[in-house]
Amino acid sequence: MIRFENVGMRYGAGPEVLRDISFQLDVSSFHFVTGSSGAGKSSVLKLIYMSERPSRGVVWLFDKQVSSLPRRALPPLRRHIGVIFQDFRLINHLSTFDNVALPLRLAGESEVKVTETVTDLLTWVGLADRFEARPPTLSGGQQQRVAIARAVIARPSLILADEPTGNVDDAMAMRLLRLLEEMNRLGTTVIVATHNHHLATRMGQPRLHLDGGRIALIRPEAPVDRVMPRS
């Protein structure tokens, strides 16, 4: 699914945020990206989403070398990726329902299917009473849940989540991570960037840990609190 080969990244003329990063993630895997604030977690996600290019090295995605593809070739690849941004990026003039429905409508799904799927998902994330609300009237935690619902609604091949539980309480955080893990069980590759090491450890999933611009794969000895046990 994803391969980084000796990747370095800097913003402008600043120092390298990432140095000689190499790793490979398989299809249908689930990984956390951890590290302190400023360690480069968001930068790794930006490189995968192709919104930034590496300063050096090579990034592979979906068996394509994407780090040097022309810009016009990127949108078709991005359609297979669901992204949960830290700043949510909701469309303020659309209702909660319409924000979440947007990927399905762009894919040409029937309104019957859209209504059924969006209703079920918004109920799951605790927003059954906020269908008609516009994003500016929602709390930060509610906007976070809308953003997560929108990212997963079309069952993308890859989900990138940047601090997806940063604005919700622990109970809702675990509920949202259950949703991501269920998507993973259905075959979606999931990558979650978080500064919350305890939460990542509790999930019992491997971690890509960033420190000093370098990365290390940390595999759990055993799941501590498996959210959705695999059969």
Contacts in CASP RR format, 6 or more apart in sequence:
PFRMAT RR
TARGET T0000
AUTHOR 0000-0000-0000
METHOD contacts of the structure
MODEL  1
MIRFENVGMRYGAGPEVLRDISFQLDVSSFHFVTGSSGAGKSSVLKLIYM
SERPSRGVVWLFDKQVSSLPRRALPPLRRHIGVIFQDFRLINHLSTFDNV
ALPLRLAGESEVKVTETVTDLLTWVGLADRFEARPPTLSGGQQQRVAIAR
AVIARPSLILADEPTGNVDDAMAMRLLRLLEEMNRLGTTVIVATHNHHLA
TRMGQPRLHLDGGRIALIRPEAPVDRVMPRS
1 25 0 8 1.000
1 26 0 8 1.000
1 27 0 8 1.000
1 29 0 8 1.000
1 61 0 8 1.000
1 62 0 8 1.000
1 157 0 8 1.000
1 158 0 8 1.000
1 189 0 8 1.000
2 23 0 8 1.000
2 24 0 8 1.000
2 25 0 8 1.000
2 48 0 8 1.000
2 59 0 8 1.000
2 60 0 8 1.000
2 61 0 8 1.000
2 158 0 8 1.000
2 189 0 8 1.000
2 191 0 8 1.000
3 23 0 8 1.000
3 24 0 8 1.000
3 25 0 8 1.000
3 58 0 8 1.000
3 59 0 8 1.000
3 60 0 8 1.000
4 21 0 8 1.000
4 22 0 8 1.000
4 23 0 8 1.000
4 24 0 8 1.000
4 47 0 8 1.000
4 57 0 8 1.000
4 58 0 8 1.000
4 59 0 8 1.000
4 60 0 8 1.000
5 22 0 8 1.000
5 57 0 8 1.000
5 58 0 8 1.000
5 59 0 8 1.000
5 60 0 8 1.000
6 20 0 8 1.000
6 21 0 8 1.000
6 22 0 8 1.000
6 56 0 8 1.000
6 57 0 8 1.000
6 58 0 8 1.000
7 18 0 8 1.000
7 20 0 8 1.000
7 21 0 8 1.000
7 22 0 8 1.000
7 47 0 8 1.000
7 54 0 8 1.000
7 56 0 8 1.000
7 57 0 8 1.000
7 58 0 8 1.000
7 59 0 8 1.000
7 67 0 8 1.000
8 16 0 8 1.000
8 18 0 8 1.000
8 19 0 8 1.000
8 20 0 8 1.000
8 21 0 8 1.000
8 54 0 8 1.000
8 55 0 8 1.000
8 56 0 8 1.000
8 57 0 8 1.000
9 16 0 8 1.000
9 17 0 8 1.000
9 18 0 8 1.000
9 21 0 8 1.000
9 43 0 8 1.000
9 47 0 8 1.000
9 52 0 8 1.000
9 54 0 8 1.000
9 55 0 8 1.000
10 16 0 8 1.000
10 17 0 8 1.000
10 55 0 8 1.000
11 17 0 8 1.000
16 55 0 8 1.000
16 213 0 8 1.000
17 38 0 8 1.000
17 40 0 8 1.000
17 43 0 8 1.000
17 213 0 8 1.000
18 40 0 8 1.000
18 43 0 8 1.000
18 44 0 8 1.000
18 47 0 8 1.000
18 54 0 8 1.000
18 210 0 8 1.000
18 213 0 8 1.000
18 215 0 8 1.000
19 212 0 8 1.000
19 213 0 8 1.000
19 214 0 8 1.000
20 214 0 8 1.000
21 44 0 8 1.000
21 213 0 8 1.000
21 214 0 8 1.000
21 215 0 8 1.000
22 215 0 8 1.000
23 208 0 8 1.000
23 215 0 8 1.000
23 217 0 8 1.000
25 31 0 8 1.000
25 189 0 8 1.000
25 191 0 8 1.000
26 189 0 8 1.000
27 187 0 8 1.000
27 189 0 8 1.000
28 184 0 8 1.000
28 187 0 8 1.000
28 188 0 8 1.000
28 189 0 8 1.000
29 184 0 8 1.000
29 189 0 8 1.000
29 190 0 8 1.000
29 206 0 8 1.000
30 180 0 8 1.000
30 181 0 8 1.000
30 184 0 8 1.000
30 189 0 8 1.000
30 190 0 8 1.000
30 191 0 8 1.000
30 192 0 8 1.000
30 205 0 8 1.000
30 206 0 8 1.000
31 190 0 8 1.000
31 191 0 8 1.000
31 192 0 8 1.000
31 205 0 8 1.000
31 206 0 8 1.000
31 207 0 8 1.000
31 208 0 8 1.000
32 191 0 8 1.000
32 192 0 8 1.000
32 193 0 8 1.000
32 194 0 8 1.000
32 200 0 8 1.000
32 203 0 8 1.000
32 205 0 8 1.000
32 206 0 8 1.000
32 207 0 8 1.000
32 208 0 8 1.000
33 41 0 8 1.000
33 44 0 8 1.000
33 45 0 8 1.000
33 191 0 8 1.000
33 192 0 8 1.000
33 193 0 8 1.000
33 194 0 8 1.000
33 207 0 8 1.000
33 208 0 8 1.000
33 209 0 8 1.000
33 210 0 8 1.000
34 41 0 8 1.000
34 193 0 8 1.000
34 194 0 8 1.000
34 195 0 8 1.000
34 197 0 8 1.000
34 200 0 8 1.000
34 207 0 8 1.000
34 208 0 8 1.000
34 209 0 8 1.000
34 210 0 8 1.000
35 41 0 8 1.000
35 195 0 8 1.000
35 197 0 8 1.000
35 209 0 8 1.000
35 210 0 8 1.000
35 211 0 8 1.000
36 195 0 8 1.000
36 211 0 8 1.000
37 195 0 8 1.000
39 210 0 8 1.000
39 211 0 8 1.000
39 212 0 8 1.000
39 213 0 8 1.000
40 210 0 8 1.000
40 213 0 8 1.000
41 162 0 8 1.000
41 193 0 8 1.000
41 194 0 8 1.000
41 195 0 8 1.000
41 210 0 8 1.000
42 86 0 8 1.000
42 162 0 8 1.000
42 193 0 8 1.000
43 52 0 8 1.000
44 193 0 8 1.000
44 208 0 8 1.000
44 210 0 8 1.000
44 215 0 8 1.000
45 83 0 8 1.000
45 160 0 8 1.000
45 162 0 8 1.000
45 191 0 8 1.000
45 193 0 8 1.000
46 52 0 8 1.000
47 53 0 8 1.000
47 54 0 8 1.000
47 59 0 8 1.000
47 67 0 8 1.000
48 59 0 8 1.000
48 61 0 8 1.000
48 81 0 8 1.000
48 158 0 8 1.000
48 160 0 8 1.000
48 191 0 8 1.000
49 78 0 8 1.000
49 81 0 8 1.000
49 83 0 8 1.000
49 160 0 8 1.000
50 61 0 8 1.000
50 66 0 8 1.000
50 69 0 8 1.000
50 74 0 8 1.000
50 77 0 8 1.000
50 78 0 8 1.000
53 67 0 8 1.000
53 68 0 8 1.000
54 67 0 8 1.000
57 67 0 8 1.000
58 65 0 8 1.000
58 67 0 8 1.000
58 68 0 8 1.000
59 65 0 8 1.000
59 66 0 8 1.000
59 67 0 8 1.000
60 66 0 8 1.000
61 77 0 8 1.000
62 77 0 8 1.000
62 80 0 8 1.000
62 157 0 8 1.000
64 77 0 8 1.000
66 74 0 8 1.000
66 77 0 8 1.000
80 156 0 8 1.000
80 157 0 8 1.000
80 158 0 8 1.000
81 156 0 8 1.000
81 157 0 8 1.000
81 158 0 8 1.000
81 159 0 8 1.000
81 160 0 8 1.000
82 151 0 8 1.000
82 152 0 8 1.000
82 154 0 8 1.000
82 156 0 8 1.000
82 158 0 8 1.000
82 159 0 8 1.000
82 160 0 8 1.000
83 151 0 8 1.000
83 159 0 8 1.000
83 160 0 8 1.000
83 161 0 8 1.000
83 162 0 8 1.000
84 147 0 8 1.000
84 148 0 8 1.000
84 151 0 8 1.000
84 159 0 8 1.000
84 160 0 8 1.000
84 161 0 8 1.000
84 162 0 8 1.000
84 164 0 8 1.000
85 147 0 8 1.000
85 162 0 8 1.000
86 162 0 8 1.000
86 163 0 8 1.000
88 135 0 8 1.000
88 140 0 8 1.000
88 143 0 8 1.000
88 144 0 8 1.000
88 146 0 8 1.000
88 147 0 8 1.000
89 147 0 8 1.000
90 99 0 8 1.000
90 135 0 8 1.000
90 143 0 8 1.000
90 146 0 8 1.000
90 147 0 8 1.000
90 150 0 8 1.000
91 98 0 8 1.000
91 99 0 8 1.000
91 102 0 8 1.000
91 135 0 8 1.000
92 134 0 8 1.000
92 135 0 8 1.000
92 136 0 8 1.000
93 134 0 8 1.000
94 102 0 8 1.000
94 134 0 8 1.000
94 135 0 8 1.000
95 131 0 8 1.000
95 132 0 8 1.000
95 133 0 8 1.000
95 134 0 8 1.000
96 122 0 8 1.000
96 127 0 8 1.000
96 130 0 8 1.000
96 131 0 8 1.000
96 132 0 8 1.000
96 133 0 8 1.000
96 134 0 8 1.000
96 135 0 8 1.000
96 138 0 8 1.000
96 146 0 8 1.000
97 118 0 8 1.000
97 122 0 8 1.000
97 131 0 8 1.000
97 132 0 8 1.000
99 135 0 8 1.000
99 146 0 8 1.000
99 150 0 8 1.000
100 118 0 8 1.000
100 121 0 8 1.000
100 122 0 8 1.000
100 146 0 8 1.000
100 149 0 8 1.000
100 150 0 8 1.000
100 153 0 8 1.000
101 114 0 8 1.000
101 118 0 8 1.000
101 153 0 8 1.000
102 150 0 8 1.000
103 150 0 8 1.000
103 153 0 8 1.000
103 154 0 8 1.000
104 113 0 8 1.000
104 114 0 8 1.000
104 117 0 8 1.000
104 118 0 8 1.000
104 153 0 8 1.000
104 154 0 8 1.000
105 114 0 8 1.000
107 154 0 8 1.000
109 117 0 8 1.000
117 153 0 8 1.000
118 149 0 8 1.000
118 153 0 8 1.000
119 128 0 8 1.000
119 131 0 8 1.000
121 149 0 8 1.000
121 152 0 8 1.000
121 153 0 8 1.000
122 128 0 8 1.000
122 130 0 8 1.000
122 131 0 8 1.000
122 149 0 8 1.000
124 149 0 8 1.000
124 175 0 8 1.000
124 179 0 8 1.000
125 145 0 8 1.000
125 146 0 8 1.000
125 148 0 8 1.000
125 149 0 8 1.000
125 175 0 8 1.000
125 176 0 8 1.000
125 179 0 8 1.000
126 145 0 8 1.000
127 142 0 8 1.000
127 145 0 8 1.000
127 146 0 8 1.000
127 149 0 8 1.000
130 138 0 8 1.000
130 142 0 8 1.000
133 142 0 8 1.000
135 143 0 8 1.000
135 146 0 8 1.000
138 146 0 8 1.000
139 167 0 8 1.000
140 167 0 8 1.000
141 167 0 8 1.000
141 168 0 8 1.000
141 172 0 8 1.000
143 167 0 8 1.000
144 164 0 8 1.000
144 165 0 8 1.000
144 166 0 8 1.000
144 167 0 8 1.000
144 168 0 8 1.000
145 168 0 8 1.000
145 172 0 8 1.000
145 176 0 8 1.000
147 164 0 8 1.000
148 161 0 8 1.000
148 164 0 8 1.000
148 176 0 8 1.000
148 179 0 8 1.000
148 180 0 8 1.000
151 159 0 8 1.000
151 161 0 8 1.000
152 159 0 8 1.000
152 179 0 8 1.000
152 180 0 8 1.000
152 183 0 8 1.000
152 188 0 8 1.000
155 183 0 8 1.000
155 186 0 8 1.000
155 188 0 8 1.000
156 188 0 8 1.000
157 188 0 8 1.000
157 189 0 8 1.000
158 188 0 8 1.000
158 189 0 8 1.000
158 190 0 8 1.000
158 191 0 8 1.000
159 180 0 8 1.000
159 183 0 8 1.000
159 188 0 8 1.000
159 189 0 8 1.000
159 190 0 8 1.000
159 191 0 8 1.000
160 191 0 8 1.000
160 193 0 8 1.000
161 180 0 8 1.000
161 190 0 8 1.000
161 191 0 8 1.000
161 192 0 8 1.000
161 193 0 8 1.000
162 193 0 8 1.000
163 193 0 8 1.000
163 194 0 8 1.000
163 195 0 8 1.000
164 176 0 8 1.000
164 177 0 8 1.000
164 180 0 8 1.000
164 192 0 8 1.000
164 194 0 8 1.000
165 172 0 8 1.000
165 173 0 8 1.000
165 176 0 8 1.000
165 177 0 8 1.000
165 194 0 8 1.000
165 196 0 8 1.000
165 199 0 8 1.000
166 173 0 8 1.000
166 194 0 8 1.000
166 196 0 8 1.000
168 176 0 8 1.000
173 199 0 8 1.000
174 227 0 8 1.000
177 192 0 8 1.000
177 199 0 8 1.000
177 203 0 8 1.000
177 227 0 8 1.000
178 227 0 8 1.000
178 228 0 8 1.000
180 190 0 8 1.000
180 192 0 8 1.000
181 190 0 8 1.000
181 203 0 8 1.000
181 227 0 8 1.000
181 228 0 8 1.000
182 228 0 8 1.000
183 190 0 8 1.000
184 190 0 8 1.000
185 228 0 8 1.000
185 230 0 8 1.000
192 200 0 8 1.000
194 200 0 8 1.000
200 207 0 8 1.000
201 207 0 8 1.000
201 220 0 8 1.000
201 224 0 8 1.000
202 224 0 8 1.000
202 225 0 8 1.000
203 223 0 8 1.000
203 224 0 8 1.000
203 225 0 8 1.000
203 226 0 8 1.000
203 227 0 8 1.000
204 220 0 8 1.000
204 222 0 8 1.000
204 223 0 8 1.000
204 224 0 8 1.000
204 225 0 8 1.000
204 226 0 8 1.000
205 220 0 8 1.000
205 223 0 8 1.000
206 217 0 8 1.000
206 218 0 8 1.000
206 219 0 8 1.000
206 220 0 8 1.000
207 217 0 8 1.000
207 218 0 8 1.000
207 220 0 8 1.000
208 215 0 8 1.000
208 216 0 8 1.000
208 217 0 8 1.000
208 218 0 8 1.000
209 215 0 8 1.000
209 216 0 8 1.000
209 217 0 8 1.000
209 218 0 8 1.000
END
